[in-house]
């Protein structure tokens, strides 16, 4: 009977130790996550959302530059044609 009680006490002790270890792990993860977030903010890291927004803006700017480049080329070609037509008169 005494052996069963010792075994029960040991079982309870190991179960409690497991719960404590799990709690310590959660605490450590929370502390590390908070520490990392503070460090990331101090280093001025951007969020994924901010990065994606700037990336989209850059893509739109590139598209606009391409449209403007094509328009300038067209206007230059028209100007050159008009100059040649004027010089040939």
N, C-alpha and C positions, 0 to 999 in steps of 0.2 A: 504494500500500500504506500509506504514511504517512497519507494522507487517511482511509482506512478506520479506522486506529487512532485518529485524532483524533475521528472520528465516533463510534466505539465508546466512547471515553473520555467524550465529551460526553453520550452516551446514558446511560451508567452514572452520571454525575454528576447528571443530571436525575432519574433513577430514585431515586437515593439522597436527593436533595433532597426528592422527593415523600414518601418514607418518613419523613424527618425532620419534614417539615411535618405529616404525619398524626400522628406521635408527639407533637409539640408541641400539636396540637389536642386530642388525648386528655388530655394533662397539664393543659391549660388548662381543659377541661370538668370534669375531676375536681376541680381546685382551686376552680373557681367553684361547683360543686355543694356541696363541703364548706363553703365560705364562706357560701353561702346557707343551708345547714342550720344552721350555728352562729348566724347572724343570726335565723333563724326561731325557734330555741329560745330565744334571748335575748328575743325579743318575745312569748314565751308563746303562739305560735300553737298551735292544736289540730290533731290529725291528723283525717283524714276519718273514721276509725273512731270517734274520741271524739265528733266532731260528730254522727255518725249515732246514736250511743248516747244522747246528750243529747236529740236530736230525738225519738227514740222514747219516752224517758221523759216528755217534755213532752206528746206526743200521748196517752199513757196517762193522764197527770194531767188533761188536758182532758176526756177521756172520763169519768173518775171524777167530775170536777166536774159534768158534765152529768147523770150518774146521781144524784148527791147532790141536785142542784137539783130534779130531777123528784121525788125522794122527799120532799124538804122541802115542795114544793108540794102533793103528795098528803096529807101529814100535816097541813098547814095547812088544807087544804080539809076534811079529816075533823074536825079540831078545831072549825072554824067551824060545821060541820053539827051537831056534838054540842052546841055552845054554844047554837045556835038551837033545837035540840030540847029542851034543858034549860030554856031561857027560856020556851018555849011551854007547858011543863007546868003 
